[in-house]
């Protein structure tokens, strides 16, 4: 639940409808578990320069934080990092691979034992 990835469209950092459903589920868990903190890792596919993709990964991670804070969660609970194209989830130079690499990943950095199992 909290570590489920969300995906982005090509060259975009806007939250898609499918990603919104996943993130709303995370909001519920985060509200129920106030000591949990997350690192959001932004990723991009291989197209574009390294610098551009690092910036795009950063925008994607920030879009997730903005989504959470718009639901009243404290921004201090989240950190972001961008890996750009450096850590692909899938190998290949085609849409199948690229679509898996345009993502945000979630790492629980605090409060792992405080996650409410009822959620």
Buried (B, 14 or more C-beta within 10 A) or exposed (E): EBEEBBBBEEEEBEBEEEBEEBBEBBBEBBBBBEEBBBBBBBBBBBBBEEEBBBBBBBBBBBBBBEBBBEEEBEEEBBBBBBBBBEEBBEEEEEEEBBBBBBBBBBEBEEBEEEBEEEB
